[in-house]
Structures are given as C-alpha cells and as structure tokens.
C-alpha cells in the first residue's frame, strides 16, 4: 500500500523520538580482576515499547539514519565500521530486510556481555529500527536472564548470553553450544578477549586455536548462522597505584582480526575504533567510563559501546541495501 509523504514523515518522526529514549541505571560495587563478577544493577532496565508500525515504516524507508556517537575529543580513533570484505553478513541482512519472521541474534561473551547493558543498548536500538513485536517487553536487570521471550511475530530477537570471566574455552562445551543452537540464531556475535589478555600465560597460537575450536563447534551446530567477531575494549592490569595498560590486549585484538580475515568472517574492531594501543584506555579514563578496577565500565561506558555496535551494524546494513547485494 502506498503511503503519503505526510504519513511517512510522521512515522519517521516517531522513530527518531524512539531512538532518543534513554535507558538509565546505576551500578554499585567494584571488582578486582577480570574473573570477578561485575556489580549487579541497582535498578532494572525498563522495556522499550514501540508502535506496531515500525516494520512497515522500515520497508518503506529502507535506509536507516545513524550518527556516530564517539566523543569528539577521543584521540586516535578509527572509523566505526564492520570489516566484512567477503559480505559474510549478507544472508543476515537479507533476513532483516525481508522481515518475514523473527530474526534472531545471539550475543555471547564475558562479563561485558553478562552485565547486559552494553548488548541491551544494541538490542533496543535494533528493535527501534526493525520492530520489537517479536519479543515480550520484559524488564531486564543484571539479576534477570538476558534471553528474550519470543511472541511469534516478525521482528528482532536479541539474546544475551554472557558469563563472568569467560573466554572462548568457556563456551567450547557441548552444553554451551547446544544452548546457543537451541536459540536458532541467524547471527552469532562473539565478544571475548578481555580475559584471555588478562592471563600472564597468554599465548597467541593457543588463543587462535581456542577461537577456531569454538567457531567450528558453533558452525556445525548452527549451519545457517552468520558470525560477527568483536575485539575487547581495552583494560588495565596491576594494582591501582602501579596500574598500566594491558600490553596483551593489542595481541588478542590482532589474533581475532586475523582469524576473521583468514576465515572470511566479519569483525568489529572496537579496540582500534576507540583508540587502540596508545589511546583506548586513556580515552575511556578521560571520560570516566572505566570503573576503578580498570577492567569493567560505568553505565556511560557500556551505553557508548552498545551505541557504537548498533551504529556499525546499521552502516553495514545500509551498505548492503544500497549496493543491492540482496
């Protein structure tokens, strides 16, 4: 059905109002190393309620407007994009564009994912873009599950499966892989590296083998899924008065990127985007986005990460639509 220009503008205005709805919460307590549980949320995250018109509006407008949210004074930043030279995410973007049923994302990772705020921001933004009708509008906090409850309607279903202190090895078990496969993912996002880099016994070849084992298991269990690897955000090591930037993060990020390139997979290099070896931690610290443990982040830090991941995904989706890869 054709819509008038006035109707389209009215719906577009609705989307922008939804996009600026803030998700507010606070964190309490401190952790002392990457393996410790992060603090629980003191206040639940309220569900984002959307009108039933989002999906139809999306099909009319097709391209989605996003604006980079990196602070202007972040130093040594890189473009916030997903590297995917082989267009490995095309099948996932095709499903998003068609929206003939639930489109499922499973985001697995360490305590950054387990804290829920970082991936939840991405989830809410995608729901605003493509429709929230596919999930029950549950209130989410650190104490709740990160799994979405499906309604059977078409829309985005974004599951969050994080484990405190997790590495690739943590998820390389039959039980964990079956847990992911049971969610029938169209896209699996893997966010590891912080805890690998935290180990003084870190070895790059072993790290690569661990990534390969997990992804091989997931590919076998989820043959129709696309994959997106992410690099860690950066962290400090050592006691507070003698704290230094973790020197192993740059290597873990490099191994993740090299693995993605070698296996023709997509990668979102958050570490380089926010400043890399020389400035990532300095940028987080300057804006008071790192917690006192030097590893976990404040609500503002996690909100920024969630917004950046959403923006990178939408840029890649827009390129898919604009270049006619479908």
C-alpha positions in Angstrom: 0.0 0.0 0.0 1.4 3.4 -0.9 1.7 6.0 1.8 1.5 9.8 1.5 4.6 11.9 2.2 2.9 13.3 5.2 2.4 9.8 6.7 6.0 8.8 6.0 7.3 12.0 7.7 5.1 11.4 10.7 6.4 7.8 11.1 10.0 8.9 10.6 9.5 11.5 13.4 8.2 8.7 15.6 11.3 6.6 15.0 13.6 9.4 15.9 11.7 10.0 19.1 12.0 6.4 20.0 15.7 6.4 19.1 16.5 9.0 21.7 14.7 7.3 24.6 17.4 6.8 27.3 18.0 3.7 29.3 19.0 4.7 32.8 20.6 2.6 35.5 23.3 2.7 38.0 26.0 0.2 39.1 27.4 -0.3 42.5 30.5 -2.0 44.0 33.9 -2.8 42.5 35.7 -5.8 41.0 39.4 -6.6 41.4 40.2 -8.6 38.3 38.8 -9.8 35.0 37.5 -13.0 36.5 35.4 -11.5 39.3 31.6 -10.9 38.9 30.7 -7.4 37.9 28.3 -5.5 40.2 24.6 -6.1 39.9 22.4 -3.3 38.6 20.7 -1.4 41.3 17.7 -0.5 39.1 16.1 -2.6 36.3 16.2 -1.6 32.7 12.8 -0.7 31.5 11.5 -2.2 28.3 11.4 -0.1 25.2 7.8 -0.1 23.9 7.3 0.5 20.2 4.3 1.0 17.9 3.3 -1.8 15.6 4.1 0.4 12.6 7.9 0.2 12.8 8.2 -2.8 10.5 6.1 -1.4 7.7 7.8 2.0 8.0 11.2 0.3 7.7 10.2 -1.4 4.5 9.2 2.0 3.1 12.3 3.9 4.1 14.8 1.1 3.7 17.9 3.0 4.7 18.3 3.8 8.4 19.8 7.0 9.7 22.6 6.7 12.3 25.1 9.2 13.7 28.4 8.3 15.2 28.5 8.9 19.0 32.2 8.8 19.8 33.1 11.8 21.9 34.9 14.5 19.7 38.0 14.5 21.9 38.6 10.8 21.8 42.1 10.5 20.4 43.5 8.2 17.6 40.1 6.9 16.7 39.2 4.9 13.6 36.0 4.7 11.5 33.3 2.8 13.3 32.7 0.1 10.8 32.4 -3.6 10.5 35.1 -5.2 8.3 33.4 -7.8 6.1 35.1 -7.8 2.7 33.5 -11.1 1.7 30.0 -9.9 2.7 29.6 -12.8 5.1 26.7 -10.9 6.8 24.6 -10.6 3.6 22.4 -13.5 4.5 21.6 -12.0 7.9 20.9 -8.6 6.4 18.7 -10.2 3.8 16.6 -11.6 6.6 16.5 -8.2 8.3 15.4 -6.5 5.1 12.7 -9.1 4.4 11.5 -9.4 8.0 9.2 -12.4 7.2 9.5 -13.7 10.7 11.7 -13.5 13.8 15.3 -12.6 13.0 17.5 -13.9 15.9 20.8 -12.6 17.2 22.7 -14.4 20.0 25.4 -12.3 21.6 27.8 -14.4 23.7 30.8 -13.2 25.7 32.3 -12.4 29.0 31.3 -10.1 31.9 30.9 -7.1 29.5 28.0 -9.1 27.9 26.9 -10.6 31.2 26.3 -7.1 32.6 23.5 -6.8 30.0 23.7 -3.0 29.5 26.2 -3.0 26.5 24.3 -5.6 24.4 20.9 -4.4 25.7 21.5 -0.9 24.2 22.3 -2.5 20.8 19.2 -4.7 21.2 16.9 -1.8 21.9 18.2 0.3 19.0 17.7 -2.6 16.6 14.2 -3.1 18.0 13.6 0.5 17.3 14.9 0.1 13.7 13.2 -3.2 12.7 10.4 -3.9 15.2 10.0 -5.0 18.8 6.9 -7.1 18.2 8.9 -10.4 18.2 9.7 -10.3 21.9 7.9 -9.8 25.2 8.8 -6.3 26.6 10.4 -7.7 29.7 12.2 -5.5 32.2 15.9 -6.5 32.2 18.4 -6.1 35.0 21.7 -7.8 36.0 19.7 -10.3 38.0 17.4 -11.3 35.2 18.1 -13.6 32.2 19.4 -12.0 29.0 17.3 -14.3 26.9 14.4 -12.8 25.0 11.0 -14.3 25.2 9.5 -14.7 21.7 5.9 -13.8 20.7 6.0 -15.5 17.3 5.7 -12.2 15.5 8.2 -10.8 13.0 10.9 -8.6 14.4 14.3 -8.7 16.0 15.0 -11.2 18.8 18.3 -10.4 20.5 19.6 -12.9 23.1 22.4 -12.0 25.5 24.5 -14.9 26.9 27.4 -13.7 29.0 29.5 -15.4 31.6 31.7 -13.6 34.1 35.4 -14.4 33.5 34.5 -16.2 30.2 36.9 -17.0 27.4 36.4 -18.8 24.2 37.1 -22.0 26.1 34.2 -21.4 28.4 31.7 -21.7 25.6 33.5 -24.6 23.9 31.5 -27.3 25.5 28.6 -29.4 24.2 26.3 -27.9 26.7 27.1 -24.3 25.9 27.0 -24.8 22.1 23.7 -26.6 22.5 22.4 -23.7 24.5 23.3 -21.3 21.6 21.9 -23.7 18.9 18.6 -24.0 20.8 18.0 -20.3 20.1 18.2 -20.8 16.3 20.5 -17.8 15.7 20.7 -16.0 12.3 23.7 -14.1 13.7 26.1 -15.0 16.5 28.2 -12.2 17.9 31.3 -13.3 19.9 32.7 -10.9 22.4 35.8 -12.3 24.1 39.4 -11.3 24.6 39.5 -9.3 27.9 40.1 -12.4 30.0 42.4 -14.1 27.5 44.6 -10.9 27.7 44.4 -10.9 31.4 46.3 -14.1 31.7 50.1 -13.8 32.2 50.4 -17.1 30.4 48.7 -15.8 27.3 50.0 -17.4 24.0 48.8 -16.1 20.7 48.8 -19.5 18.9 46.8 -21.1 21.7 44.3 -18.2 21.5 43.8 -18.7 17.8 43.2 -22.4 18.3 40.6 -21.7 21.0 38.7 -19.3 18.7 38.8 -21.9 15.9 37.5 -24.7 18.2 34.6 -22.6 19.4 33.6 -21.3 16.0 33.9 -24.8 14.4 31.6 -26.2 17.0 29.1 -23.3 16.5 29.2 -23.7 12.8 28.4 -27.4 13.0 25.5 -26.8 15.4 24.2 -23.6 13.7 24.9 -24.2 10.0 22.7 -21.3 8.9 24.1 -18.6 11.2 26.4 -15.7 10.2 29.2 -14.7 12.6 30.5 -11.4 13.9 33.7 -11.3 16.0 34.4 -8.3 18.2 37.7 -7.2 19.8 37.9 -6.3 23.5 37.5 -2.6 24.6 40.9 -2.4 26.4 41.8 -2.7 30.1 44.5 -2.0 32.7 46.5 -4.5 34.7 48.3 -4.3 38.0 47.5 -2.6 41.3 45.8 0.7 41.3 48.8 2.8 42.1 51.1 0.9 39.7 48.4 0.3 37.0 49.5 0.1 33.4 47.6 -0.5 30.1 47.3 -4.2 29.5 50.1 -4.9 26.9 48.5 -8.1 25.7 45.2 -6.6 24.5 46.8 -5.4 21.3 47.8 -9.0 20.6 44.4 -10.5 21.4 42.7 -8.0 19.2 45.2 -8.8 16.3 44.6 -12.5 16.6 40.8 -12.0 16.5 41.1 -9.8 13.4 43.5 -12.1 11.7 41.3 -15.1 12.4 38.3 -13.3 10.9 40.2 -12.3 7.8 41.6 -15.8 7.3 38.2 -17.4 7.6 36.3 -14.8 5.6 34.3 -13.6 8.6 33.1 -10.3 9.8 34.9 -8.4 12.6 34.1 -5.3 14.6 37.4 -3.9 15.9 36.1 -1.9 18.9 39.7 -1.7 20.3 41.1 0.2 17.3 37.9 2.2 16.8 38.2 3.8 20.3 41.9 4.5 20.2 43.8 1.2 20.1 47.1 0.5 21.9 48.0 4.1 22.5 44.7 5.7 23.4 41.8 3.3 24.0 42.3 3.1 27.8 43.2 6.8 28.0 40.0 7.8 26.2 37.9 5.6 28.5 39.6 7.0 31.6 39.5 10.6 30.5 35.7 10.4 30.1 35.3 8.4 33.4 33.9 5.5 31.6 36.1 2.9 33.2 35.4 1.6 36.7 38.0 1.7 39.4 39.1 -1.9 38.7 40.4 -0.7 35.3 38.5 -3.6 33.5 34.8 -3.0 33.7 32.9 0.1 32.6 30.5 2.6 34.0 26.9 2.8 32.6 28.1 5.6 30.3 30.9 3.4 29.0 28.6 0.5 28.3 26.0 2.7 26.7 28.6 4.1 24.4 29.8 0.6 23.4 26.2 -0.5 22.8 25.5 2.5 20.6 28.7 2.0 18.7 27.9 -1.6 17.9 24.4 -0.6 16.7 25.8 2.1 14.5 28.4 -0.2 12.9 25.7 -2.8 12.2 23.4 -0.3 10.6 26.2 1.1 8.5 26.9 -2.4 7.2 23.1 -3.0 6.7 22.7 0.3 4.8 25.7 -0.6 2.5 24.0 -4.0 1.9 20.8 -2.3 0.9 22.4 0.5 -1.1 24.7 -1.8 -3.2 22.0 -4.3 -4.0 23.8 -7.3 -2.5 20.4 -8.9 -1.9 
